[in-house]
Amino acid sequence: MKTEGRKKLILIDGNAIIHRAFHALPPFRTSSGELVNAVYGFASILLNLLNNERPDYIAATFDLKGKTFRHEQYEDYKATRVKAPDELYEQIPRIKELVSAFRIPIFEREGFEADDVLGTLAKQAEKEGVLTYIVTGDMDTLQLVTENTKVYSYTGKFSAPIIYDIHKVLGKYGLKPSQVTDMKGLQGDSSDNIKGVGGIGPKTAKTLLQKYGNLENVYKNIEEIGGSVGEKLRKDKDKAFLSRELATIKTDMDMELALRDCITHEYDEEELKEIFERLEFKSLLKRLEDFKKSSPLQGSLF
């Protein structure tokens, strides 16, 4: 599908970008001692996005505290994940203040993850004929890639983003985006404490899915598969399907994407200047002044 001339929506995975900025930048503080590295990194990436991509629409999502519906399905979901430092979480209110000053709407919902919000909004944007870029560092979102939705992924510490389309996902996994959740069902995902099938790793999962297409067809052909792989599949069949379900991002939440509310507005210049001055972001103040007249930024993200 042609993308030239189409309206563009950027969806920002707030928590993923916060984590990346926090761990990528040194722990610099204001003269009063407030740690602001994640705020600075988030603001810098946001300025780059607005300047480089010039989106027609933009919105941000954040995770909320508390358990989600996945914990009701599997009590130990994400149980092995190490909690981020309090100094990261303490910067989130500052970042939301920043997003508000940029006049970017925030979408979030208790009981759901930001990924579910991203998936739901992207699906609705697709129905509107809008090209969507999900800005994240979370590879789980690759399952959302379609002809109309791409993942703008910040993964390396200071590397330029990788834009994942269908072909790029195929190159990474040897599988289609629609098969990513089947892959998680077989091999699991240790970062989310999703078990998968014991003894099945990425190589075997890819081989099975390249041949049989999805989890259902793998189990329909379990006699043909046979051997130790067949035995492992039989033993952990319930785990395989539960794991796939846990790994699947919802795209049908009861949430409405009103594009008119996401139009990229002129930011609140006075409020942003006040925030940058208060947090002592002198270099960002200069970039803010040059923003409207500058050409697309190149090089370092920060």
C-alpha positions in Angstrom: 0.0 0.0 0.0 1.3 3.4 -0.9 2.2 5.7 2.0 3.0 8.9 0.1 0.7 11.8 1.0 -1.1 9.8 3.8 -1.7 11.3 7.2 0.7 10.2 9.8 0.1 9.4 13.5 2.8 8.9 16.1 2.0 6.9 19.2 4.6 7.2 21.9 5.1 4.3 24.3 5.9 6.6 27.3 7.3 4.0 29.7 9.5 2.4 27.2 11.1 5.7 26.2 11.4 6.7 29.8 13.3 3.5 30.6 15.5 3.9 27.6 16.4 7.5 28.4 17.0 6.7 32.1 19.5 3.9 31.4 21.1 5.6 28.4 22.0 8.9 30.0 24.2 9.7 33.0 22.4 10.5 36.3 22.7 14.3 36.0 20.8 16.5 38.4 19.6 20.0 38.7 21.5 22.4 41.1 18.8 21.6 43.7 19.7 17.9 43.4 16.7 16.6 41.4 17.5 13.8 39.1 16.3 14.7 35.6 18.1 12.4 33.1 15.0 10.6 32.0 13.1 13.8 31.6 15.9 15.3 29.5 16.1 12.2 27.3 12.4 12.0 26.8 12.2 15.7 25.8 15.1 15.3 23.4 13.6 12.3 21.7 10.2 14.1 21.5 11.8 17.2 19.8 13.6 14.9 17.3 10.4 13.1 16.5 8.4 16.3 15.9 11.2 17.8 13.8 12.1 14.7 11.8 8.7 13.2 11.2 6.3 16.2 11.2 3.3 14.0 12.2 -0.2 15.1 11.5 -1.3 13.5 14.7 0.5 12.5 17.9 -0.5 10.8 21.2 1.3 9.2 24.2 0.5 6.2 26.4 1.7 5.3 29.8 1.4 2.2 32.1 -0.5 2.7 35.3 0.4 1.2 38.7 -1.3 -2.1 39.6 -2.0 -5.5 38.2 -3.6 -6.0 34.8 -6.0 -8.5 33.4 -3.0 -10.8 32.5 -2.3 -11.2 36.2 -5.8 -12.6 36.6 -5.0 -15.2 33.9 -1.5 -16.0 35.3 -0.6 -14.8 38.8 3.1 -14.9 38.1 3.0 -12.8 35.0 6.1 -10.5 35.0 6.9 -11.9 38.5 10.6 -12.2 37.7 11.0 -8.7 36.3 13.4 -6.5 38.4 11.6 -3.3 39.6 13.0 -0.1 38.1 14.7 2.3 40.6 12.5 4.7 42.4 14.5 7.5 40.8 13.0 6.6 37.5 9.4 6.5 38.7 9.9 9.9 40.4 10.5 11.5 37.0 7.3 10.3 35.4 5.2 13.2 36.7 7.7 15.7 35.2 7.5 13.8 31.9 3.7 13.9 31.9 3.9 17.7 32.6 6.2 18.0 29.6 3.9 16.0 27.4 1.0 18.3 28.4 3.0 21.4 27.6 3.6 19.9 24.1 -0.2 19.6 23.9 0.0 15.9 23.3 -3.0 13.8 24.6 -2.3 10.9 27.0 -4.2 7.6 26.8 -4.0 5.2 29.7 -6.3 2.7 31.4 -6.2 0.8 34.7 -6.0 -3.0 34.3 -4.3 -2.8 30.9 -0.8 -2.3 29.7 0.3 0.6 27.5 0.9 -2.0 24.7 -2.8 -2.7 24.7 -3.6 1.0 24.4 -1.1 1.3 21.5 -2.6 -1.8 19.8 -6.2 -0.5 20.1 -5.3 3.0 18.9 -3.2 1.7 16.0 -6.1 -0.6 14.9 -8.5 2.3 14.9 -6.1 4.6 13.0 -5.7 1.8 10.4 -9.5 1.9 9.8 -9.2 5.7 9.3 -6.5 5.1 6.6 -3.8 6.7 8.8 -0.2 5.5 8.7 0.9 4.9 12.3 4.4 4.8 13.8 4.6 3.2 17.3 7.6 4.8 19.0 9.0 2.3 21.6 11.9 0.1 22.6 9.6 -2.9 23.3 9.9 -5.7 20.7 6.5 -7.1 21.8 4.9 -4.4 19.6 6.3 -6.0 16.5 3.2 -8.2 16.4 1.3 -5.0 15.6 3.1 -4.3 12.4 1.0 -4.2 9.3 1.1 -2.3 6.0 -0.4 0.6 7.9 1.4 0.3 11.2 5.2 0.4 11.7 7.3 0.2 14.8 9.8 3.0 15.4 12.2 1.2 17.7 14.8 2.7 20.0 16.8 -0.3 21.1 20.5 0.5 21.3 21.9 2.9 23.9 22.7 5.8 21.5 21.8 4.2 18.2 19.4 5.6 15.6 16.0 4.1 15.6 15.1 1.1 13.5 11.8 1.3 11.6 10.2 -2.1 11.5 7.8 -2.8 8.6 6.6 -6.3 7.6 9.8 -7.1 5.7 12.0 -5.9 8.6 10.1 -8.2 11.1 10.6 -11.1 8.6 14.3 -10.3 8.6 14.5 -10.3 12.3 12.5 -13.5 13.2 12.0 -15.3 9.9 8.3 -15.0 10.7 5.5 -12.6 9.9 4.3 -10.1 12.5 1.1 -12.2 12.9 3.2 -15.2 14.0 5.1 -13.3 16.7 2.6 -14.4 19.4 2.7 -18.0 18.2 6.4 -17.8 18.6 6.0 -16.6 22.2 3.6 -19.4 22.8 6.2 -21.9 21.8 9.5 -20.4 23.1 8.1 -18.2 25.9 9.4 -14.8 26.9 11.6 -14.7 30.0 11.3 -10.9 30.3 7.6 -11.3 31.1 7.9 -14.7 32.9 5.9 -16.3 30.1 7.0 -20.0 30.1 6.1 -21.4 26.7 6.9 -25.0 26.0 9.7 -26.4 28.1 12.8 -27.2 26.0 11.6 -25.3 22.9 13.9 -22.4 21.9 13.8 -19.8 19.2 15.3 -22.0 16.5 12.8 -24.8 16.9 9.9 -22.4 17.3 10.8 -20.7 14.0 11.2 -24.0 12.2 7.8 -25.2 13.4 6.0 -22.0 12.5 7.7 -21.6 9.1 6.3 -25.1 8.3 2.9 -25.1 10.0 2.0 -21.4 10.2 0.5 -21.1 13.7 0.1 -22.8 17.0 -3.1 -24.6 16.1 -1.6 -26.2 13.0 1.5 -27.2 15.0 -0.7 -29.2 17.3 -2.8 -30.6 14.4 0.4 -32.1 13.0 1.9 -33.2 16.3 2.0 -36.9 15.1 4.1 -35.8 12.0 6.4 -33.8 14.2 7.0 -36.7 16.6 10.2 -37.3 18.5 11.3 -35.3 21.5 9.9 -32.1 20.1 6.4 -33.8 19.8 6.7 -35.0 23.4 7.6 -31.5 24.7 4.6 -30.1 22.8 2.2 -32.6 24.2 3.5 -32.1 27.8 3.1 -28.3 27.7 0.1 -27.8 25.4 -1.8 -25.8 27.9 1.2 -23.6 28.6 1.7 -23.0 24.9 -1.8 -21.6 24.4 -1.8 -19.7 27.7 1.6 -18.2 26.8 0.4 -17.1 23.4 -2.7 -15.5 25.0 -0.5 -13.6 27.6 1.8 -12.4 24.8 -1.0 -11.1 22.6 -1.6 -7.3 22.7 -5.2 -6.3 22.8 -6.5 -4.3 19.9 -10.1 -4.0 20.9 -10.2 -2.1 24.1 -13.2 0.1 24.9 -11.3 3.2 24.0 -11.9 5.7 21.2 -9.2 7.4 19.1 -10.6 10.8 18.2 -8.0 12.0 15.7 -9.3 15.6 16.0 -8.0 15.5 19.6 -4.6 14.3 18.5 -3.8 16.9 15.8 -0.2 18.1 16.2 -0.7 21.6 17.7 1.8 24.4 18.4 3.2 23.6 21.8 2.8 25.9 24.7 6.0 27.8 24.3 5.9 29.7 27.5 5.2 26.7 29.6 7.9 24.6 27.9 10.5 27.4 28.4 9.5 27.5 32.1 9.9 23.8 32.4 13.3 23.7 30.6 14.5 26.7 32.6 13.4 25.1 35.9 15.1 21.8 35.0 18.2 23.7 33.7 17.9 22.2 30.2 20.0 24.9 28.5 20.7 23.0 25.3 17.0 22.1 24.9 16.1 25.7 25.3 18.3 26.5 22.3 16.8 23.6 20.3 13.3 24.8 21.2 14.1 28.3 19.8 15.5 26.8 16.6 12.7 24.1 16.3 10.4 25.8 13.8 13.1 26.9 11.4 15.5 24.0 11.7 16.1 21.2 9.2 15.6 17.6 10.3 18.1 16.7 13.1 20.7 14.1 12.4 23.1 12.1 14.5 22.8 11.6 18.2 19.4 11.1 19.7 20.3 13.1 22.8 
